[in-house]
Amino acid sequence: MWKKLIESENSTNTEQYSNSGILKGIPTSGGIIVAKSYVLDDLISVMPDEIIDNNDKDNEIARLETAYRELRKEFEEAVDKVINSNSTIKTIIESNLLIIKDDYIKKNIIKIINNGFSAESSVIKEFEIQKLFFKNSKDPILRERSIELDHIKQRLVSRLKHLYINYSDSRGKILIADNVTPTDLVQFVDAGIRGLITEVGGIASHVSIMARAYDIPSVIGVRDATRLLIDDSNIVLDGFSGIIYYNPSFSILKQYSIKSQEIAQHKLELGSLISVESKTIDNHKIIISINADKPDEMETAMLTGSVSIGLMRTETMIMDYGKIPDEDYQFQIYNKLAQIVYPNEITIRAFDIGSDKYSEGIPYTETNPALGFRGIRFLLARDDVFRHQIRAILRASVLKNIKLMIPMVTSLNEVTKTRTIIKECMNELDNQEILYDTKIKFGIMIETPAAVLISEILSKNCDFFSIGTNDLTQYTLAADRENNLVTDIYDSFHPAVLKQIQMTVESAHKNNIRVAICGELAGHTAATNLLIGLGIDELSVAPSILLELKSRIINSKYKSSKRLVKKILDLDDSNSILQFLEENNN
């Protein structure tokens, strides 16, 4: 592709197309791709008040039932396609499928049809109502994010109007869209797209997460991308910087051709890093671990040379099981995971659930679950749930490679109460003559400003910290990481976030405990030297980027990174910080 484009550009004997230019967005999945563009048009153009004749009601309901049936089949086929992929992708598709299976929504649409509106208009009306009140819904999936409702609405209306995407047309191209649904992305990946550009979305959105899992270079938040870019334009997508060149000059093509070849060679060389120790040029060791949910993910991660599992999210077990599993069921899972990673360590986080993920035992609907009854607050209130999980983790700890961690800490009281419960569970196991690790390590998530400000006190009562930069950024900047309206505000490179990381590390090291980062920042290309310089001891990332991260670490210098951080923390804003990092990172 590179050769053809360069020859084509050179033959024009001109430096640049008349309609060429540069766009900038948020890089969410690294890589450099040059290819033709494939622009996905908005297929929906429906009036929300389309009236029908009374005699057409039965026909409209039948059309709706057919659309639902076809859409359900489409999503089930998508789940089958990703069954052997990263389990995160499967979970995302299944969460959409739950919305489609919700009979409550469909019944409401039928009521609107019976009031005299077309099936398309009825779908739009009902889903807009659900979007408005989704936070008060009894269905936790609907409370998760309103954008998922938009996705389903679009797919239903498309089915009703018999508008279908010809996915095969995108083969070998860069997909450009206002937004793209998770199921569409599965289809596009299957068809062979090489890159992704969207106008909306956040770095923690479902599509961004899936792009990283698929290792597809992507840039999001590119304003007017579908208006400025047309089909079959020459595109250079830089998933590291977020820069997009359309109809680029010969010199730009040549420059990126060289970069692309270097990256391809670099990826070939990464395989040799599996047995290499993760330490800087000047011998400062940084532990690399992975974030995972299930045994199959961990087995794969072991093949990439992971030394530990930095975060095992247990709440996905609830979503898969449909309810909170009992102690024996949990024990079987934790025990298997401990055996898989042995002799390496695994950090098991207690259920990080609240009303946005699980409603049992929560007395009323919360208007803002992110600031509500969740994490350790829920666990301490549901003593029965917490004790069963702690006992299961303790029983599985006989290999002495399990660490226990609690989420959403804001006070010392939450830590001391948890330690008391752990001790009581240990006493119960002693009485039953059940073996466990009597010195199991106990740690907490640092993901609230409150925890940061009292981190010195907390560090005296813990064995380790793990900083969740996604939530820490969200709570520090008062910016919902799932809200597209504040995507530009949600920024983990904000000086306030970086200074809190520094404060946490200083408090922890003062009391001789280690600090890990398990949020998205841990794997960010621009952040590696920054985090090394801040003194982070462990970085926990997705398995797909583990070796790339190791490569960056072994080519860094600890002393140089420390000097870099001193200069960075004097800068006033994230733009200055990112520019400085770009100029100084090798």
N, C-alpha and C positions, 0 to 999 in steps of 0.2 A: 504493500500500500504506500509506504513512504516513497519508494522508488518511482512509482507511477505519478504520484502527486508532484514530486520534485521535477520530474521530466516535463509534466504538463505545465507547471509554473514557468520553467526555464524556457519552454518553447514559445511562450507569449512575449518574451523579450521585454517584459515590463516588471517593475518592482512590486506592484500591488494592484489588486482588483479595485474597481471604483467603489463597490459596496463592501468593503472590508472593515474590520474593526476589532475592538477588544471589549469583552465583558468580564465582570468580576463577581464572584459569588463566594460562598462558604465551602471550603474543601472538606468533604466528609469521608472520602475513601481515596487513598493515595494511588498514584499511577499516572502515566502519560499515554494518551491515545490520540492518534490522528486518524480521522475517518470521515466519511460523508455523514450528513445529518439526517435524522428521521424525526420530523415534527409531528407530534400527536395532537390532533385537533380536538377541541371540546365537542363531543358528539351530541350533547343535550341542548335542545332548544325547544322548551315546552312552556306554554302559558300555565301558570298555577291555578287559573280559574276556568279551565276548559269544560264547558257544560255539555252534557249528553242527554239524549232522549230517554225517557223512562223505559222504553222497550229495549234499550241497549245495555241495561245494567247487568243482566246475566252474562252477556258477552264480554263486558269489561272485567267482571270478576273472573271469568274463565281465562281471559288473557293474563290477568294478574297471577293466577295459580300456575299457568304455564311458565311465566317469567320466573316465578319463585322456584319452580321445579328445575328449570334449566340452570338458574344461578347456583342453586344448591349443588347440582351435579358439577358445575364448573369449579366450585370451591373444593369439593371433595376430590376432584381430579388433581387440583393444585396441591392438596395435602399429600396425595399419593406420589406426586412428582418430587416432593421435598422430604419424603419419609426418611431417606438416608442422608439428608443434608444436616447442617447445623440445626440443633433442636430449637434454637431461638426463632428461626424462620418458620418452622412448623407451628410453633406456639402462636406466632403472629397471624398466620393464615387461619388457624383454628379459632382464634378470638373473633375474627370476622365471620366465620361460619356460625358461631353462636348467635350473632345478631340476625343472620338469615333464618335461623331455626326458631327465632322468638315469635311464637304465635300471637302474642299480645299486639305487636306492631302490625302484623298482617291483618288481624281482625279489625283494628282501627282503620286501616286503609279500606277494607271492605265496607265499613260503615260510611266512610266518606263517599265511596262510589254510590252507595244506596241513597245518599243525599243529592245525587245528580251530577257528580263530577267524573271526568274520565279517569282511567286507571293511572295514567301518567301524572295528572294533576293531583290525584289522591295520594300517590307515593310522595310527591314533593311536599304536600301539605303536612302529612303525618311525620315525615322525617324532620321537617323544620320544627314541628312541635317537640319532637324528641330531642333535637339539638338544644332547644331552649331550656328544656327541663331535665336534661340528661343527668345532671348532678344529683337530682332527687329521685332518680329511677331506682327501683328495687334490684335491677340487674346490674351487677358490678362492672360488667364489660361495657355497658352503655355509659357509665360514669367515667370510664377511663379516658376517653378522648373523643370529642365531637367529630373530629376529622374522619374517624372510622364510619360514622353515620353517613357522611357525605359520600364516602367511597361506595357504600352499599346502595345509596340512593342513585348514584350515577349508573351503577351496573344494572339496577332494576329497570330504570328508564331506558337504558340502551337496549335491554332485552325486549321491552315492550315495543320499542320503535324499530326493532330488528336492525339495529346498528351494531356492527361488529368490527373489531380491530383485526386487520390482517397482520398478525404478528410476524409472519415470515418476511414481510417487506422490510423489516428492521435488521435483518441479518447483516452482521459486519458493520453496523452503523452505530452512531451515538444517538441515543433516545433523548429527545427534547420535549418536555411537557410542562404544563402548569403544575400538575402534580400527577402522581401515578399510584394506583392502588397496589397493595401487596400482591394480590393474585395476578394482576397484570404484569408486575415485575417478574414474577415466576415465569410467566409465559414468554416475556421478552428475553429473559436469560436463556430459556430453553431454545428460543429462536436464534440466539447468538448475538445479542447486542454487545457492544464493546465498551460503552460508557454511558453515563446518565447525567443529564442536566435538568433541574426542575426550578420553577419560579418560587415555590414555597417549600416549607418544611424546615425542621430543626435538626441539629446534629444528633439528637436523641430520638428522632422520629422513627417510626417503623421502617420506612423506606430507606433511611440512612443506615440503620442497623443492618438491614438486609443487604445493602450494597457492600458494606464492609465484610459481611459474612461471605458473600459471593466473590469478594475481591474484584469488584468492578469499580474502576475509577469514577468518581462522581463529584459534582459540584451542585449545591443547592442554593436557594435564595437569589437566583439570577433574575433580576427584574426585567420584564418584557422580553424574555428569551424566545417565547413562541411568536412574538410579533416581529422581532428583529432578525430571527434566523429562519431560513426557508429550507425546504427539502433539498437534499443533495448538495448543500454547501460544503465546502471543505472546512473541517473543524479541527483545531488542536485543543484538546482538553487537558489541562494540567491539574490533576487531582491533589497535588501537593500544595500549590499556591492558591488555587481557586480561580486562576486566570483562564479565560477561553478566548482563543483567536478564531474569528470566522473569515474565510477566504484569505488566509494569511499570505504574506509575501514569501518569496523564495528564500530569503535569508532566515526568516522565522522557521520555515519548514526544515531547512538544513540544520538549524540550531537544535530543534527538537528531535530531529532524526538521530542526531548524535546522542542526545540525552536518552532517548528511548532504547538505543542499542546498549548504552551503559547500564540502564536499569535491567534489561533482559539478562545481561551478563552477570549483574549483581545477584539476581534471583537464582541463577544457576549456582553461584558460589555459596548461597545461604545454606544449602544442604550440608556443606562441610562444617557448619557451626554447631551441629547437634551436640557433639561431645566437647565443645569448647566451653571453658568456665566463663561465666558472666562477670567480668571485671574490667575496669578501665585500664588504659595504657599504663597508668601509674599504680596499678594493683589495688584499686579500691573496689571491693566486691558489692555488686547490686544483685539481689535475688530477683529472678524473674519467675513469676507464677501465672496461672491462668484463672479466669473467671469461668465457672461452669455450673451446670445444673444436674446433669445426668451421667450415669456410668459410661455410656458410649462416647460422650465428649471427652471424658477423662482418659479413656483408653487411647484415643487418638492423640491427645495432648502428650501423653507419655512418649509417643514416637517422635515428638519434636524436641525432646530434651528438657521438658519442664521439670524443675526441681520441686515444685509444690503446687497445690491448688490454693490460690490466695483467697478465693471466695466461692463457696458453694451455696447457692441460693435455694433454701429449702421451701420457700413459698410456691415454687413451680410444682412441687409435689402435690400441693392442695389443688392447684388448677387442673392437674392431670387426673387426680384421684376423685375430684368432685366434692371433697369434704376434707376436714382435718383428719389425717390417718391416725390410727391408734399407735400406742407405743411399740408394739411388736412389729408392725408394718414399717415404722420408721427405723427401728433397729436393723432390720434386714437391709434396708437401703444404705444406711450409714456404714454398716459393717462391710458391705460389698465395696463401697467407695474407699474405705480405709485400706482394704486389701489390695485394691487396684493400684493405689499410689504408693503403697509401702515400698521402701522405708521413707519416702518423701512425706511431707506434712500436708494435711488438708485442713483448711479453716472452714468450719461449718457455721453459717450465720443462722441464728434463731429466726423463726418466721417473721419476715418483714411485711406484715399485712395490716390493712386497715379497711375502712369502708369502701375504698376505691378498688379493692381486690377481693374482699370477702366480707359478707354481711352477717354471718352467724355470730350471735353474742353481742352485736353492736346495737344498742337500744333504739337509736333513731337515725334517720338519714342526715348526713352531714353535708352542708353546702360547700365546705372547703376541706376535703379529706386530707390534703397534703399538710394541713396545719391542725389536724384533728386527732382522733382516737386511733393511733397507729403505732407500729413498731413496738418498742419496749413498753409503751403505755398500755397497749392492748394485751401484751403478754402478762404483765403484772396484774392486770385486772382479771384476766382469764387464767387464774392460777392452775387450774386443772390441765389446760392445754400446755402451758409452759412446763409444768413438772413432767408430763409425759414426754415432751421433747427432750428435756434435759436428761431424764433417765435413759432414753433411747441412745442419746449421744454418748453418755457415760458408759453404757454397756458395750458400745462399739469401740471404745477407746483403749481396749486392752493391748493393742499394738503400740500404744503411746505415740501415735503420729497424728492425733486429732487435736485441733484447737477449737474452742467455743467462743463465738462472738455474738454480741447483741447490737441491734440497730436503734437508731433514732434517740440517742442518749442526750439529755439536756441537764441532768443533775447528778450529783454524787449519790443521792438517795436511791436512784434507780439502780446504780451499780451495787450499792451495799445490800439492797433488797434481793437482787439477783444472786449475789454471792451467798446470802443466807439460804436461799432456795437450793442452790447447788450443794451446799453443805448438808442440808436436810435430805436431799436425794441420795447423797453419798452414804449417809447413815442408814437409809432404807436398804440400799444395796448391800451394805455391810451385814445388816441383820438377815438378809436373804442369802448371804454368802455368794454374791455375784461379783466377779472380778471387774475392775475398771482401773483407769489411770488415776491414781490418787493425786498426781501433780499435774493434771490437765491444765493447759494454758488457757487463760481467760482474757478476752480483749473486747474492745468496743469500737463501733463505727463513729468516726468524727465527721458528722455531716450537718451540724448546726453551729451557728456562731456561739451559742451558749456553751457547747462542749469545748470549743476552741478557747474561749475566755477562761474556763476553769480547767484547762487541759493539764496544768501542772498538778492540781489536786487529783484529777482523775488518773494521771499517770502513776501515782503512788498506790493506786488500788487496782491496777491492771497489769497484765503481762505484755500487752502489745496494743497498738492503735492501728486502725485502717481508715484512711481518709476517703470518704465517698465524695469525690469532687463534683459529681452531677448534682446531688442534693445540696452540698455546701454552696455551690454557685447559685442554685435556685433560691435558697433561703437568704444568702448574703445580699443578693441583688434584687430580691423580691420580684423575681421574674420566673414565671412558670415555664419549665423547659419544654412543655408540650404545646405552648401557646405560640402560634405563628406570628401574632402581633408583636411579640416582644423577643423575637429571635435575635435581633441585633443587640438587645440588652443582655441576654443570657450569654455570658462570656467568661470562661474559666481562666482567661489570661488577665482579667481585671485585677488591678493592683490590690484591691481589698481581699480578693480570694488568695492571691499569692502570699500576701503578708500573713494571712491566717494559717496557711500551710507552714510558713516559716515558724510562726509562734508554736504551732502544734509540735513540729519536729524538735524545737529547742526544749519544750517542756518534757517531751518523751525522753530525749537523750540525757537530760539532766537527771532523770531517774532510771537511766539504763534500760529503757525498753525500746523496741524497734517500731518503726513506722512504715506502713505500706500505703500505696494508693491503688484503689480498685475501680476508680471512675474512668470516664472516657479520656481524661487528660493523660492517664498513664501511658497510653499508646500513641498519643499525638506526636506527629513527626517533629514539630517545632519545639516540643516540650522536654525532650530527653535530657539535654544538657542542663536545662533549667532545673529539672527535678533532681538530677544528680547533685547540682550545686546547692540545692536547698537541703540536702542531707537525707533524702528519702532512702530507706534501706531496701525496700521491695516494691516492685511494680507488677501489678496483676492485670493481665490483658486478655483479649480474645485469642484463642489458639492460633488463628490464622496470621497474626502479626508477631508472634513470639520471636521467631528467628530474625525478623527484620529489626525488632527492638534490640535483640542481643547484638546484632551487627553494629547498631548505633552506639551501644554502650562500650563495646570493646575498641571502638575507634575514638572514644572520648577520653579526656583527661579530667580527673577529679579536681585537681588544683585549679585548672583553667576554668572549670565550671563554677567553682566557688567564687572566683574573681568576676565571672560573668554575672552571677546573681547579685553581687553587691551593686553593680551598675544598674541592673534591671529594676531593683527595688527602689531606686531613686527616680525612676521614670513616672510620669504622671497619668498615663492612660494605656489601655491595651493596644491601641494602634502603634504607639511608640515602642511598646514592648515587643510586639510581633515584628515590627520593622527591624529593631535591634537584633532580635534572634535570627531573622533571615540573613542579616549582614554578617553575623558572627558565628552562626552554626556551620560546621563543615559538612 
